Amino acid sequence: MTVFDAVVLAGGAARRLGGADKPAVRVGGRALLDRVLGACGDAGRTVVVGPRRPTVRPVTWALEDPPGGGPLAGLHAGLREVRAERVLLLSADLPFLAAGAVRGLVTALDDGADGVAGAEGAVLVDGDGREQPLVAAYRAEALRRELGLLVAEHGTLVGLPLRMLTGELSLARLPHPTASFDCDTWEDISEARARIRDDRHVLDEWISAVKAELGIELDVDTAGLLDLARDAAHGVARPAAPLTTFLVGYAAALRGGGPEAVAEAARAAGALAERWAAEADGKPS
């Protein structure tokens, strides 16, 4: 994976939310900022531009000058802390951004996309075909160059729109239907919370939230564990389902953790559940 740093802009006034601390608003039980930080966990360094607040993982903090000076002022502050040649630029209100979309942006920047090779940036394109410059990967040198030119022309970056910078860059475009959904209003927050609780997504969202809350990184074989829980519930007793999956996790941790340890413990417990059920059915062992 190409080395990159991330800059997350988290210093807006959130006027359409009545001045609420938008990065701290929870969607699916997790702060919006924490959800974004989870998506860019592959970054070598993550810089959050805005007031300090608790986060699920360590970050480097920066402040734009003056506070509330807009996205270009925030980007300028964040770039001072960046070391990598590639920079992921994100807003702090993206509840559906995932690591896959982040990797796709960095890959598009390196390999080209949408017919653009050697691009200076790769931006996500939403379902309506609109470019999202705050869900994008850029070459740090190009950003610094354009910021310098804007300061030379206008004397300041405060209040200038981001498109004055991105309009001067060659950009690859990466379509994605959901990752760029942002939360500007309480209606957006309500829609995001409803989407997360949709039956098609709620289990994956819950597992992601639990892993983040517990500070673990593990690819969970959800289907396999659910099958084990079902077998324990049907072949033994309903309360056996959660207790068995807990014991599988505990056994895996004692064996060093990781997907292989979980799979091994789950297989052993599953075989036991099958033997238990066979005895209950009067079948010979």
C-alpha positions in Angstrom: 0.0 0.0 0.0 1.4 3.4 -1.0 2.4 5.5 2.0 0.1 8.5 2.6 -0.8 10.9 5.4 -4.3 12.1 6.1 -5.7 15.6 6.9 -9.1 15.7 8.5 -10.9 19.1 8.6 -12.8 19.3 11.9 -13.0 23.0 12.7 -16.2 24.3 11.0 -18.8 26.3 12.9 -21.7 23.8 12.1 -24.2 26.7 11.8 -26.8 24.4 10.2 -26.5 22.2 13.2 -27.2 25.1 15.5 -23.5 25.4 16.5 -23.3 21.8 17.8 -19.9 20.1 17.9 -20.5 18.2 14.7 -17.4 16.0 14.7 -18.6 14.7 18.1 -22.2 13.9 17.0 -22.7 10.2 17.2 -24.0 8.1 14.4 -24.3 4.4 15.1 -23.0 5.0 18.6 -19.7 6.5 17.3 -18.6 10.1 16.9 -18.5 11.2 13.3 -14.8 12.1 13.6 -14.0 8.6 15.0 -15.8 7.0 12.1 -13.6 9.0 9.7 -10.5 8.2 11.6 -11.3 4.5 11.4 -11.6 4.7 7.7 -8.1 6.2 7.3 -6.3 4.0 9.7 -3.7 3.1 7.0 -2.4 6.6 7.0 1.2 7.1 8.2 0.2 10.2 10.1 -3.2 11.6 10.6 -3.6 15.3 11.2 -6.9 16.7 12.6 -7.4 20.4 12.1 -9.7 21.7 14.8 -10.1 22.0 18.5 -8.7 19.1 20.5 -11.3 16.4 21.6 -11.1 12.8 22.6 -10.5 10.4 19.7 -10.4 6.6 19.4 -6.8 6.6 18.2 -3.8 9.1 18.5 -3.7 11.9 16.0 -1.7 15.0 15.4 -3.6 18.2 16.1 -3.4 21.5 14.2 -5.4 24.8 14.2 -6.1 27.0 11.2 -5.2 30.7 11.6 -7.6 32.3 12.3 -10.0 29.6 13.6 -12.9 29.2 11.3 -10.9 30.5 8.4 -12.4 28.0 5.9 -11.2 24.8 4.2 -8.1 26.3 2.5 -6.8 27.8 5.8 -7.5 24.4 7.4 -5.7 22.5 4.7 -2.7 24.9 5.0 -2.5 24.2 8.7 -2.7 20.5 8.2 -0.1 20.4 5.5 2.5 21.8 7.8 2.3 18.5 9.8 2.3 16.2 6.7 5.4 14.2 5.8 4.2 11.9 3.0 4.1 12.8 -0.7 0.4 11.8 -0.9 -2.3 13.4 1.3 -5.8 12.2 1.9 -8.1 15.2 2.6 -11.3 14.5 4.4 -14.1 16.3 6.2 -15.0 15.1 9.6 -18.6 14.3 8.9 -18.6 11.2 6.6 -20.5 8.4 8.4 -20.2 5.9 5.5 -16.6 6.4 4.5 -14.8 3.1 4.7 -11.2 1.9 4.4 -11.9 0.4 0.9 -12.9 3.8 -0.5 -9.8 5.4 1.0 -7.5 2.8 -0.6 -9.4 3.3 -3.9 -8.6 7.0 -3.9 -4.9 6.5 -3.2 -4.7 3.8 -5.9 -6.5 6.1 -8.3 -4.0 8.8 -7.6 -1.1 6.6 -8.4 -2.5 4.5 -11.2 -4.9 6.9 -12.7 -8.7 6.6 -13.1 -11.4 7.9 -15.4 -8.9 8.2 -18.2 -6.5 10.4 -16.2 -2.9 9.2 -15.7 -0.3 11.1 -13.6 -3.1 13.0 -11.8 -2.4 15.5 -9.1 -5.5 14.4 -7.2 -8.2 11.8 -7.1 -11.6 12.8 -6.0 -14.7 10.8 -5.0 -17.7 11.4 -7.2 -21.1 10.9 -5.6 -24.2 9.2 -7.0 -25.3 12.5 -8.7 -22.0 12.9 -10.5 -20.7 15.7 -8.3 -17.0 15.8 -7.4 -16.3 15.8 -3.6 -12.9 17.6 -3.0 -13.1 16.9 0.7 -13.1 13.1 0.0 -10.0 12.9 -2.1 -6.3 12.1 -2.3 -3.8 14.7 -3.5 -0.1 15.1 -4.2 1.3 17.2 -1.3 3.6 19.1 -3.6 0.7 20.2 -5.9 -1.3 21.4 -2.9 1.5 23.4 -1.5 2.2 25.0 -4.9 -1.4 26.1 -5.4 -1.8 27.3 -1.9 1.3 29.5 -2.4 -0.1 30.9 -5.6 -3.4 31.7 -4.0 -1.7 33.5 -1.1 0.4 35.5 -3.6 -2.7 36.5 -5.5 -5.2 37.2 -2.7 -2.9 37.8 0.3 -4.9 35.3 2.4 -6.5 31.9 2.3 -9.3 32.9 4.7 -12.7 32.5 3.3 -11.6 31.3 -0.2 -13.5 28.3 -1.6 -11.7 25.0 -2.0 -12.6 24.9 -5.7 -10.1 27.8 -6.3 -7.4 25.3 -5.6 -8.8 22.1 -7.0 -9.8 23.8 -10.2 -6.2 24.2 -11.0 -5.3 20.5 -10.6 -5.5 17.6 -12.9 -7.9 15.2 -11.2 -8.9 11.6 -11.6 -12.5 10.8 -10.6 -13.6 7.8 -8.6 -17.3 7.1 -8.5 -18.7 5.9 -5.2 -22.5 6.0 -4.3 -22.3 6.4 -0.5 -18.8 7.2 0.9 -19.2 11.0 0.3 -22.5 11.3 2.2 -21.9 14.1 4.7 -23.9 15.5 7.6 -24.6 19.2 7.3 -28.0 19.2 9.0 -29.9 17.3 11.7 -32.0 15.8 8.8 -28.7 14.4 7.4 -27.8 13.0 10.9 -31.2 11.4 11.1 -30.9 9.9 7.7 -27.5 8.5 8.5 -28.7 6.9 11.7 -31.7 5.4 9.9 -29.4 3.9 7.2 -27.1 2.3 9.7 -30.1 0.6 11.4 -31.3 -0.7 8.1 -31.6 -4.5 8.3 -29.2 -5.0 5.4 -26.4 -3.1 7.1 -27.0 -3.1 10.8 -25.0 -6.2 11.7 -21.9 -5.1 9.8 -22.2 -1.6 11.3 -22.6 -3.0 14.8 -19.6 -5.3 14.5 -17.5 -2.3 13.2 -18.7 -0.2 16.2 -17.9 -2.9 18.7 -14.4 -3.4 17.3 -13.8 0.3 17.4 -15.1 0.6 21.0 -12.9 -2.3 22.1 -9.8 -1.1 20.2 -9.4 -4.3 18.2 -8.6 -5.0 14.5 -9.9 -8.3 13.4 -11.6 -9.7 10.3 -14.6 -11.4 11.8 -16.1 -14.4 10.1 -19.7 -13.2 11.0 -21.4 -16.0 9.1 -19.3 -18.7 10.8 -19.9 -17.4 14.3 -23.6 -17.0 13.6 -23.7 -20.6 12.5 -22.0 -21.7 15.7 -24.4 -19.7 17.8 -27.3 -21.2 15.9 -26.0 -24.7 16.5 -25.4 -24.1 20.2 -28.8 -22.6 20.6 -30.6 -25.4 18.8 -28.5 -28.4 19.9 -28.0 -27.3 23.6 -30.1 -24.4 24.8 -30.7 -20.9 23.7 -28.5 -19.3 26.3 -25.6 -21.4 25.1 -25.3 -19.2 21.9 -23.9 -16.0 23.4 -21.9 -17.9 26.0 -20.3 -20.2 23.4 -19.3 -17.3 21.2 -17.8 -15.6 24.2 -15.7 -18.7 25.1 -14.6 -19.0 21.5 -13.3 -15.4 21.6 -11.6 -16.0 24.9 -9.9 -19.2 23.7 -8.7 -17.4 20.6 -7.2 -14.7 22.7 -5.3 -17.2 24.8 -3.9 -18.7 21.6 -2.5 -15.4 20.5 -5.6 -13.9 18.7 -6.1 -13.3 15.0 -8.5 -14.8 12.5 -6.8 -18.2 12.5 -7.2 -18.6 16.2 -10.8 -17.6 16.1 -11.5 -20.0 13.2 -9.8 -22.9 15.1 -11.7 -22.3 18.3 -15.0 -21.9 16.3 -14.4 -25.2 14.5 -13.7 -27.0 17.8 -16.8 -25.6 19.5 -18.9 -26.3 16.4 -17.8 -29.9 16.3 -18.7 -30.2 20.0 -22.2 -28.7 19.3 -22.7 -31.3 16.6 -21.8 -34.2 18.9 -24.0 -32.8 21.6 -27.0 -32.5 19.2 -26.3 -36.1 17.9 -26.6 -37.5 21.4 -29.8 -35.6 22.0 -31.2 -37.2 18.8 -30.1 -40.6 19.9 -27.6 -41.0 17.1 -24.6 -43.2 17.7 -21.3 -41.3 18.2 
